[in-house]
């Protein structure tokens, strides 16, 4: 987005602190940046699709996980439909982690923190590390022998690390609450911040690619732009 288009976005002065906040948001993240019609041509590479697939998997996890949480363990263990949704949730986790790790690797080797994008990189890395306890609490919330075995071994490991009094993996209510409320809400907030930062700073260009003003553009979902 050019400087002229940014400057064209105007907000009326006044309005107290709410008006000041509104002007700051519009100045830093104008509507044109949220849904752009053109992107640099290099975003057609599959490298830049890995993050989108990760977000799609996260949305599916939220939907299937909400249904499982509302119905409870008896449903996902003894109902055919419940087992089906449980499997969808499980394989959604695998897709989520596979593409998140691929996205993380691609951004690491592409030095995605360049050009003032360090905060975007930090938030994305934080999402990855928070996803690990989310998956862990999900495994021990299965309410089957596999979940019990993982919880017992995890309890010994957490006791040895000195944090067994803070989190008890054998406490189903504690692990379940963390898995279905605390961590998902935190991850959704961080993902929203990560997406906003990507829109604010733009997509990082490949190493050695020309500057954004000199790079060719392509219409989103269409033919190359002018």
C-alpha positions as CSV (number, residue, x, y, z in Angstrom):
1,X,0.0,0.0,0.0
2,X,1.5,3.3,-1.1
3,X,1.9,6.3,1.2
4,X,-0.7,8.3,-0.8
5,X,-3.4,5.7,-0.2
6,X,-2.5,5.7,3.5
7,X,-2.8,9.4,3.7
8,X,-6.2,9.3,1.9
9,X,-7.7,7.6,4.9
10,X,-9.1,10.5,7.1
11,X,-10.9,10.6,10.4
12,X,-12.7,13.6,11.7
13,X,-10.9,15.2,14.7
14,X,-12.4,15.5,18.2
15,X,-14.3,12.8,20.1
16,X,-12.2,12.7,23.3
17,X,-10.1,9.7,24.1
18,X,-12.3,7.4,22.0
19,X,-11.8,9.6,19.0
20,X,-8.0,9.6,19.6
21,X,-8.0,5.8,19.8
22,X,-10.0,5.5,16.6
23,X,-7.7,7.9,14.8
24,X,-4.7,5.9,16.0
25,X,-6.2,2.6,14.8
26,X,-7.2,4.0,11.4
27,X,-3.7,5.6,11.0
28,X,-1.8,2.4,11.9
29,X,-4.1,-0.2,10.3
30,X,-6.4,1.3,7.7
31,X,-9.2,-0.7,6.2
32,X,-7.3,-1.0,2.9
33,X,-4.6,-3.0,4.7
34,X,-7.1,-5.5,6.2
35,X,-8.4,-6.8,2.8
36,X,-5.9,-5.8,0.2
37,X,-6.7,-6.3,-3.5
38,X,-3.1,-6.7,-4.5
39,X,-0.1,-8.4,-3.0
40,X,3.6,-8.8,-4.1
41,X,3.9,-11.6,-6.7
42,X,6.1,-13.7,-4.5
43,X,3.2,-14.5,-2.1
44,X,2.0,-17.0,-4.8
45,X,4.7,-19.3,-3.4
46,X,3.4,-22.3,-1.3
47,X,5.7,-21.0,1.5
48,X,3.3,-18.2,2.1
49,X,0.3,-20.6,2.3
50,X,1.5,-22.6,5.3
51,X,0.3,-20.1,7.8
52,X,-3.1,-19.9,6.2
53,X,-3.5,-23.7,6.4
54,X,-2.4,-23.5,10.1
55,X,-5.1,-20.9,10.8
56,X,-7.7,-23.0,9.0
57,X,-6.8,-26.0,11.1
58,X,-7.1,-23.9,14.2
59,X,-10.6,-22.8,13.3
60,X,-11.6,-26.5,12.7
61,X,-10.1,-27.4,16.1
62,X,-12.1,-24.7,17.8
63,X,-15.3,-25.9,16.1
64,X,-14.9,-29.6,16.8
65,X,-13.5,-29.0,20.2
66,X,-16.5,-26.9,21.2
67,X,-18.8,-29.7,20.2
68,X,-16.8,-32.2,22.1
69,X,-16.7,-30.0,25.2
70,X,-20.5,-29.5,25.1
71,X,-21.3,-33.2,24.8
72,X,-18.7,-34.6,27.2
73,X,-16.5,-37.8,27.5
74,X,-19.4,-40.2,27.5
75,X,-20.5,-39.0,24.1
76,X,-17.1,-39.1,22.4
77,X,-16.3,-42.5,23.8
78,X,-19.6,-44.4,23.3
79,X,-21.4,-42.5,20.4
80,X,-20.5,-43.2,16.8
81,X,-20.9,-39.6,16.0
82,X,-18.9,-38.6,19.1
83,X,-16.1,-40.9,18.1
84,X,-16.2,-39.4,14.6
85,X,-15.8,-35.8,16.0
86,X,-13.1,-37.0,18.4
87,X,-11.2,-38.4,15.4
88,X,-11.7,-35.2,13.5
89,X,-10.4,-33.1,16.4
90,X,-7.4,-35.5,16.8
91,X,-6.3,-35.3,13.2
92,X,-7.0,-31.6,13.1
93,X,-4.3,-31.3,15.8
94,X,-1.8,-33.2,13.6
95,X,-2.5,-30.9,10.7
96,X,-2.3,-27.9,12.9
97,X,1.2,-28.8,14.3
98,X,2.6,-30.1,11.0
99,X,1.8,-26.9,9.1
100,X,2.6,-24.6,12.0
101,X,6.1,-26.2,12.3
102,X,6.6,-25.9,8.5
103,X,5.4,-22.3,8.7
104,X,7.8,-21.6,11.5
105,X,10.7,-23.2,9.7
106,X,9.9,-21.3,6.5
107,X,9.8,-18.0,8.3
108,X,13.0,-18.8,10.3
109,X,15.0,-19.6,7.2
110,X,13.5,-16.6,5.5
111,X,14.5,-14.3,8.4
112,X,10.9,-13.1,8.8
113,X,11.9,-10.7,11.6
114,X,13.5,-8.4,9.0
115,X,12.2,-4.8,8.2
116,X,10.7,-4.1,11.6
117,X,8.8,-7.5,11.9
118,X,10.4,-8.7,15.1
119,X,7.2,-8.4,17.1
120,X,5.4,-10.4,14.5
121,X,8.0,-13.2,14.8
122,X,7.9,-13.1,18.6
123,X,4.1,-13.4,18.7
124,X,4.2,-16.3,16.2
125,X,6.9,-18.1,18.2
126,X,4.9,-17.6,21.4
127,X,1.9,-19.2,19.7
128,X,4.0,-22.2,18.9
129,X,5.2,-22.7,22.5
130,X,1.7,-22.2,23.9
131,X,0.3,-24.8,21.5
132,X,2.5,-27.5,23.1
133,X,0.7,-27.3,26.6
134,X,-2.6,-27.1,24.7
135,X,-1.9,-30.4,23.0
136,X,-0.6,-31.9,26.2
137,X,-3.7,-31.0,28.2
138,X,-5.8,-32.4,25.3
139,X,-4.0,-35.7,25.4
140,X,-4.5,-36.1,29.2
141,X,-8.2,-35.0,28.8
142,X,-9.1,-38.0,26.6
143,X,-10.3,-40.0,29.6
144,X,-8.9,-43.3,28.3
145,X,-5.9,-45.5,29.2
146,X,-3.7,-43.6,26.9
147,X,-4.5,-40.3,28.6
148,X,-4.1,-41.9,32.1
149,X,-0.7,-43.3,31.2
150,X,0.5,-39.9,29.9
151,X,-0.9,-38.1,33.0
152,X,0.8,-40.5,35.4
153,X,4.2,-40.1,33.7
154,X,3.7,-36.3,33.4
155,X,2.9,-36.1,37.1
156,X,6.3,-37.6,38.0
157,X,8.1,-35.3,35.6
158,X,6.3,-32.2,36.9
159,X,7.1,-33.2,40.5
160,X,10.7,-33.7,39.6
161,X,10.7,-30.2,38.0
162,X,9.2,-28.7,41.2
163,X,5.9,-27.5,39.6
164,X,3.7,-30.4,40.5
165,X,1.9,-28.3,43.1
166,X,1.0,-25.8,40.5
167,X,-0.4,-28.1,37.9
168,X,-1.6,-31.7,38.6
169,X,-2.2,-33.6,35.3
170,X,-4.1,-36.3,37.2
171,X,-6.7,-33.7,38.1
172,X,-9.1,-34.0,35.1
173,X,-11.1,-30.9,35.9
174,X,-7.9,-28.7,36.1
175,X,-6.5,-30.1,32.9
176,X,-9.8,-30.0,31.1
177,X,-10.5,-26.4,32.1
178,X,-7.0,-25.3,30.9
179,X,-7.5,-27.1,27.6
180,X,-11.0,-25.9,26.7
181,X,-10.9,-22.4,28.1
182,X,-7.6,-20.8,29.2
183,X,-5.3,-21.9,26.4
184,X,-7.8,-21.7,23.4
185,X,-8.8,-18.1,24.4
186,X,-5.1,-17.1,24.8
187,X,-4.2,-18.7,21.4
188,X,-7.1,-17.0,19.6
189,X,-6.0,-13.6,21.0
190,X,-2.4,-14.1,20.0
191,X,-3.4,-15.4,16.5
192,X,-5.5,-12.3,16.0
193,X,-2.6,-10.1,17.1
194,X,-0.3,-12.0,14.8
195,X,-2.6,-11.5,11.8
196,X,-3.0,-7.8,12.6
197,X,0.8,-7.4,12.7
198,X,1.2,-9.2,9.4
199,X,-1.4,-6.9,7.9
200,X,0.3,-3.9,9.5
201,X,3.8,-4.7,8.5
202,X,3.0,-6.6,5.3
203,X,4.3,-10.0,4.1
204,X,8.1,-10.4,4.5
205,X,9.8,-10.5,1.1
206,X,12.2,-13.4,0.2
207,X,15.9,-12.8,0.9
208,X,17.4,-11.0,-2.1
209,X,14.0,-9.9,-3.5
210,X,13.7,-6.2,-4.6
211,X,12.2,-3.7,-2.2
212,X,8.4,-3.6,-1.9
213,X,8.1,-0.5,-4.1
214,X,10.1,-2.2,-6.9
215,X,8.5,-5.7,-6.6
216,X,5.8,-6.6,-9.1
217,X,2.3,-7.1,-7.7
218,X,-0.4,-9.6,-8.3
219,X,-4.1,-9.2,-7.8
220,X,-5.4,-11.3,-5.0
221,X,-7.2,-14.3,-6.5
222,X,-6.7,-13.0,-10.1
223,X,-4.2,-12.2,-12.8
224,X,-1.0,-10.2,-12.1
225,X,-1.7,-6.6,-11.5
226,X,-0.1,-3.7,-13.3
